[in-house]
Amino acid sequence: MTDDATDRLPPPTSGPTPLTRHLQRLLQRVRAFDRRRPAVWNSTLTAFWVLFAVLDVSTGGWRTVAIDAQVPTPLVLTMSVAFSAPLLWRRSHPLAVLAFMAPFSLANAWTGAVVQASLLQEIAVFNIAVRLPMRTLARSGALIAAPLVIASARFPDEWSQLLLPHVWMFAIAALAGIVVRTRKEYTEALVDRADRLERERDQQARLAAAEERTRIAREMHDIIGHNLSVITGLADGGSYAAARNPERAAQAFQAIGTTSRQALAELRRLLGVLRDDPEDADRTPQPTLDDIDALLDGVRRAGLPVRLCVRGTPPPHAPSPGRQLTVYRVVQEALTNTMKHADPAPELAAEVTLDHRPGALEALITDNGSPRPASEASATGTGQGITGMRARASLYDGTLEAGPSPAGPGWQVRLRLPLEDSPS
């Protein structure tokens, strides 16, 4: 197709026309009113068809299509009302309405009156197709056809006049009912799917919020717990050295300020993502393995001698940032627990060992403090600290063990992280 031909094409429509929108709104109002007050619509429709049937009899219009125009008028009137009045219950009991009309349909065809009101049976057929199982639709066809077939034996030359109008009307009513039913079920399925998707979305949002709260609580626990422990150790050392060595006390207080500012900066970075405008949040990278030396320096300034030992050959590609942060936080939490729970003996010391193995990274944090009392060990093993470390390790299919050191007095924490995610 050339560009000129393309230019001559009408622009695509972006939505329904104003007339269509107006009709849709009008139809929605009618349906809403019908749902609120179904008796009003039922009564109105029934009254209309009863009036139509009575007028057909009173004006003699039924005689223009009758096989036998000598049928008594009271009988014709009775049959016309019997075909129209039961429509009041066409929604609640459509099959019962059709069964009630069947004897009158037989009388109508057998006498040759053939009143046009007998076609109102198809309204009940429409409601059966909309509301009842499909096998009920076959029964309704039998209820309509049986009287007509029987009456055809009396008027064999007029069988087409008796059967064909009802066959065509039955087919139209049944197909219309099936179409309406299919569209209704499709709409209900769409609404149900939208509701389920909305519930799943809300549930996923709640789960994501809970996971984010847990992550933030874990980060805040690590940041505040470690830095406050360092500050406490520095403050104790500074107050002890204030009288004997003012220069050492000044260094301790300077370290307290540095540690406090570092903790405050980390908290601001962490809580910045919770602001209404997350674009303004600080996006400074999280700590990595390269920051462990700075972490250990802060611990040493707090009064806990700690030694770092690196074994093995680091992989050519550094571990993922999440794994490096996990190792950093585990080392931080383990040393914090040492400063908080171990006896502050002069010979207290700790050691951090990073072991690079094929496909895995192990971290072992040990101290030589006296064994924890049973109550403290239990609290440490089930509290937020150890629980948080295990949760961090599990995110990357890792394992974490914490307990008394098998080599002697003290405590150890062993972390093992695979460098690749396990296949799902």
C-alpha positions in Angstrom: 0.0 0.0 0.0 1.4 3.4 -1.0 1.7 6.4 1.3 -1.0 8.2 -0.6 -3.4 5.3 0.0 -2.4 5.2 3.6 -3.2 8.9 3.9 -6.7 8.3 2.5 -7.5 5.8 5.2 -9.8 7.0 8.0 -8.2 7.5 11.3 -8.8 4.7 13.8 -11.5 5.3 16.3 -10.3 5.7 19.9 -13.5 4.5 21.6 -17.3 4.2 21.3 -19.3 7.0 19.6 -21.3 9.4 21.8 -24.5 7.7 20.7 -23.1 4.3 21.8 -22.0 5.7 25.2 -25.4 7.3 25.7 -27.1 4.0 25.0 -24.7 2.1 27.2 -25.4 4.5 30.1 -29.1 4.2 29.5 -29.0 0.4 29.5 -26.9 0.4 32.7 -29.5 2.6 34.4 -32.3 0.3 33.3 -30.4 -2.8 34.5 -29.6 -1.1 37.8 -33.3 -0.2 38.3 -34.3 -3.7 37.4 -31.9 -5.2 40.0 -33.2 -2.9 42.7 -36.9 -3.4 41.9 -37.4 -6.5 39.7 -41.2 -6.6 40.5 -41.8 -3.3 38.7 -40.4 -4.6 35.4 -42.1 -8.0 35.8 -45.5 -6.3 36.5 -45.1 -3.8 33.6 -44.2 -6.5 31.0 -46.9 -8.8 32.2 -49.5 -6.0 32.1 -48.5 -5.0 28.6 -48.9 -8.6 27.2 -52.2 -9.2 29.0 -53.5 -5.9 27.5 -52.2 -7.0 24.1 -53.9 -10.4 24.4 -57.2 -8.9 25.5 -57.1 -6.3 22.7 -56.4 -9.1 20.2 -59.5 -10.9 21.3 -61.8 -7.9 21.7 -60.9 -6.5 18.2 -61.2 -10.0 16.6 -57.7 -9.9 15.3 -57.2 -13.5 16.2 -59.7 -14.6 13.5 -57.4 -13.4 10.7 -55.0 -16.2 11.4 -57.4 -18.8 13.0 -58.0 -22.1 11.3 -61.5 -22.2 12.8 -62.9 -18.7 13.4 -66.0 -20.1 15.2 -64.3 -20.9 18.4 -66.2 -19.3 21.3 -64.8 -15.9 22.3 -64.8 -16.6 26.1 -62.6 -19.7 25.4 -60.3 -17.6 23.2 -60.1 -14.9 26.0 -59.3 -17.5 28.6 -56.5 -19.0 26.5 -55.1 -15.5 25.7 -55.0 -14.6 29.4 -53.5 -18.0 30.3 -50.6 -17.3 27.9 -49.9 -13.8 29.1 -50.7 -13.6 32.9 -48.2 -16.3 34.0 -45.3 -14.2 32.6 -45.2 -12.5 36.0 -43.3 -15.6 37.2 -41.2 -16.1 34.1 -37.9 -15.3 35.9 -38.4 -17.2 39.1 -40.2 -20.3 37.7 -39.9 -20.3 33.9 -40.3 -24.1 33.4 -43.4 -24.1 35.6 -44.8 -21.3 33.6 -44.2 -23.2 30.4 -45.8 -26.3 31.9 -48.8 -24.3 33.0 -49.3 -23.0 29.4 -49.0 -26.5 27.8 -52.6 -27.5 28.3 -53.8 -24.2 26.9 -51.4 -24.6 24.0 -53.0 -28.0 23.2 -56.5 -26.5 23.5 -55.5 -23.5 21.3 -54.1 -25.7 18.5 -56.9 -28.4 18.8 -59.7 -25.9 18.5 -58.1 -24.2 15.6 -58.1 -20.8 17.3 -54.3 -20.3 17.0 -54.3 -17.1 19.0 -51.1 -15.2 18.6 -50.7 -14.9 22.4 -49.5 -18.6 22.3 -46.1 -17.2 21.0 -45.6 -15.7 24.4 -44.4 -19.1 25.5 -41.1 -18.2 23.8 -40.5 -15.5 26.5 -40.4 -18.3 29.1 -38.1 -20.3 26.7 -35.8 -17.2 26.7 -35.6 -17.1 30.5 -35.0 -20.9 30.6 -32.0 -20.5 28.2 -30.7 -17.6 30.4 -31.1 -19.1 33.8 -31.5 -22.9 33.7 -29.2 -25.8 32.6 -29.2 -26.5 28.8 -30.9 -29.9 29.3 -33.9 -28.0 30.6 -34.1 -26.1 27.3 -34.7 -29.5 25.5 -37.6 -30.2 27.9 -39.1 -26.8 27.2 -38.9 -27.6 23.4 -40.8 -30.8 24.1 -43.5 -28.9 26.1 -44.1 -26.6 23.2 -43.9 -29.1 20.4 -46.0 -31.9 21.9 -49.3 -30.1 21.9 -48.7 -28.8 18.3 -47.8 -32.2 17.0 -50.9 -33.7 18.6 -53.1 -31.0 17.1 -51.5 -31.5 13.7 -53.3 -34.8 13.6 -56.6 -33.0 13.5 -55.5 -30.4 11.0 -53.1 -32.3 8.8 -53.3 -29.7 6.0 -52.5 -26.9 8.4 -49.5 -28.4 10.2 -47.1 -25.8 8.8 -49.3 -23.0 10.2 -49.3 -24.7 13.6 -45.6 -25.8 13.8 -43.4 -23.5 11.8 -44.1 -20.2 13.7 -43.3 -21.8 17.0 -40.2 -23.6 15.6 -38.8 -20.3 14.3 -39.7 -18.4 17.5 -38.3 -21.1 19.7 -35.0 -21.1 17.8 -34.7 -17.3 18.0 -35.6 -17.2 21.8 -33.2 -20.1 22.6 -30.3 -18.5 20.7 -31.0 -15.1 22.2 -31.1 -16.6 25.7 -27.8 -18.5 25.0 -26.1 -15.3 23.8 -27.3 -13.3 26.8 -26.3 -16.2 29.1 -22.8 -16.5 27.5 -22.2 -12.8 27.8 -23.4 -12.7 31.3 -21.2 -15.6 32.3 -18.2 -14.0 30.5 -18.8 -10.7 32.3 -19.1 -12.5 35.6 -15.9 -14.4 34.9 -14.1 -11.1 34.1 -15.4 -9.5 37.2 -14.3 -12.5 39.3 -10.9 -12.5 37.7 -10.5 -8.8 38.3 -11.5 -9.3 42.0 -9.0 -12.2 42.3 -6.3 -10.1 40.7 -7.1 -7.2 43.0 -7.0 -9.5 46.1 -3.7 -11.0 44.9 -2.3 -7.6 44.2 -3.2 -6.4 47.7 -1.8 -9.6 49.2 1.4 -9.2 47.3 1.6 -5.6 48.4 1.1 -6.6 52.0 3.7 -9.4 51.7 6.2 -7.0 50.1 5.5 -4.4 52.8 6.1 -7.0 55.5 9.3 -8.2 53.8 10.5 -4.6 53.5 9.7 -4.0 57.2 11.6 -7.1 58.1 14.6 -6.1 56.0 14.6 -2.6 57.5 14.3 -3.9 61.0 17.2 -6.3 60.4 19.3 -3.5 58.9 18.5 -1.1 61.8 19.2 -3.8 64.3 22.6 -4.4 62.8 23.5 -0.7 62.4 22.2 0.5 65.8 23.3 -2.5 67.8 26.8 -2.5 66.5 27.5 1.2 66.6 26.0 1.6 70.0 28.1 -1.2 71.3 31.2 0.4 69.8 30.2 3.8 71.3 29.6 2.2 74.7 33.1 0.6 74.6 34.7 3.8 73.6 32.8 5.8 76.3 33.9 3.3 79.0 37.5 3.5 77.8 37.4 7.2 77.5 36.0 7.8 81.0 38.7 5.4 82.4 41.5 7.2 80.6 40.3 10.7 81.3 42.1 11.0 84.6 45.3 9.2 83.6 45.8 9.8 79.9 43.8 12.8 78.6 45.2 12.3 75.1 43.8 8.7 74.9 40.5 10.0 76.3 40.4 12.7 73.6 41.0 10.0 71.0 38.2 7.9 72.4 35.8 10.8 72.3 36.8 11.6 68.8 36.2 8.0 67.8 32.8 8.2 69.5 31.9 11.2 67.3 33.1 9.5 64.2 31.1 6.3 65.0 28.0 8.3 65.8 28.1 10.3 62.6 28.7 7.0 60.6 25.7 5.4 62.3 23.5 8.4 61.7 24.5 8.5 58.0 23.7 4.8 57.6 20.3 5.3 59.3 19.5 8.3 57.1 20.4 6.3 54.0 18.3 3.4 55.1 15.2 5.5 56.1 15.6 7.8 53.1 13.9 5.2 50.8 10.8 5.4 53.0 10.2 9.1 52.2 7.4 10.3 50.0 10.0 11.3 47.4 12.3 8.3 47.1 14.3 10.0 44.3 15.9 12.2 47.0 17.1 9.2 49.0 20.8 8.6 49.4 21.8 5.8 47.0 25.3 5.2 48.6 26.3 1.5 48.1 25.8 -0.9 51.0 28.9 -2.2 52.8 31.0 -4.8 51.0 33.9 -7.1 51.8 36.3 -4.2 51.2 34.7 -2.4 54.2 35.4 -5.1 56.7 38.8 -3.6 57.5 37.1 -0.3 58.5 34.6 -2.3 60.6 37.4 -4.1 62.5 39.2 -0.8 63.1 36.1 0.6 64.8 35.9 -2.6 66.9 39.5 -2.3 67.9 39.0 1.4 68.9 36.2 0.2 71.1 38.6 -2.0 73.0 38.2 -5.4 71.5 41.3 -6.7 69.8 40.3 -8.5 66.6 42.4 -10.1 63.9 41.5 -10.7 60.3 42.7 -13.8 58.5 41.9 -14.4 54.8 42.4 -17.9 53.3 42.2 -19.2 49.8 42.1 -17.3 46.5 39.3 -14.9 45.9 37.2 -15.8 42.8 37.9 -13.7 39.6 34.5 -12.3 39.8 33.5 -10.7 43.2 30.4 -12.1 45.0 27.2 -10.4 44.4 26.5 -7.2 46.4 23.9 -9.0 48.5 26.3 -11.8 49.5 29.0 -9.3 50.4 26.5 -7.3 52.5 25.4 -10.6 54.2 29.0 -11.4 55.1 29.6 -7.9 56.4 26.5 -7.9 58.5 27.2 -11.3 60.0 30.7 -10.3 61.0 29.3 -7.0 62.4 26.6 -8.8 64.4 29.0 -11.5 65.7 31.5 -9.0 67.0 28.7 -6.9 68.5 27.5 -9.9 70.4 31.1 -10.5 71.6 31.3 -7.0 73.0 27.8 -7.2 74.6 27.8 -10.7 76.0 31.4 -11.9 76.6 33.1 -11.1 79.9 35.2 -7.9 79.5 38.4 -9.7 80.6 41.8 -8.1 79.6 42.7 -11.0 77.4 39.4 -11.0 75.5 40.0 -11.0 71.8 38.3 -12.1 68.6 39.3 -13.4 65.2 37.6 -13.2 61.8 38.5 -15.7 59.2 37.3 -15.4 55.5 37.8 -18.6 53.6 37.5 -18.5 49.8 36.6 -22.0 48.6 35.6 -23.2 45.2 32.0 -22.1 44.7 31.6 -20.9 48.3 32.6 -18.3 50.8 32.9 -19.1 54.5 33.3 -16.7 57.4 34.2 -17.8 60.9 34.1 -15.4 63.8 35.4 -16.6 67.1 36.3 -15.1 70.5 38.0 -16.4 73.6 35.6 -15.1 76.1 34.2 -17.3 78.9 31.2 -19.4 77.9 27.8 -17.6 78.0 25.4 -18.6 80.7 22.5 -20.8 79.5 20.0 -17.9 79.7 22.2 -15.6 77.6 23.1 -18.3 75.1 19.5 -19.2 74.6 18.5 -15.5 74.3 21.3 -15.0 71.8 20.4 -18.0 69.8 16.8 -17.1 69.4 16.9 -13.3 69.5 16.8 -10.8 66.7 20.5 -10.9 66.1 21.1 -14.6 65.3 17.7 -14.9 63.7 18.5 -12.0 61.4 21.8 -13.5 60.5 20.2 -16.9 59.6 17.5 -15.1 57.6 20.2 -13.2 55.6 22.1 -16.5 55.0 18.9 -18.3 53.8 18.3 -15.6 51.2 21.3 -16.9 49.3 20.9 -20.6 50.1 23.5 -20.3 52.9 23.8 -21.8 56.3 24.7 -20.2 59.7 25.8 -22.0 62.9 26.2 -20.2 66.2 27.3 -21.7 69.5 30.1 -22.4 71.9 33.5 -22.9 70.3 34.5 -26.6 70.2 38.2 -25.7 70.5 37.9 -24.2 74.0 36.1 -21.4 75.9 34.5 -18.8 73.7 31.8 -18.5 71.1 31.9 -18.9 67.3 29.7 -18.0 64.4 30.2 -19.9 61.1 28.6 -18.7 57.9 28.7 -20.5 54.6 27.4 -18.9 51.4 27.4 -20.5 47.9 28.6 -18.1 45.3 25.8 -19.1 42.9 22.1 -19.5 43.4 20.8 -23.0 43.4 18.6 -23.9 40.4 14.9 -23.6 41.1 
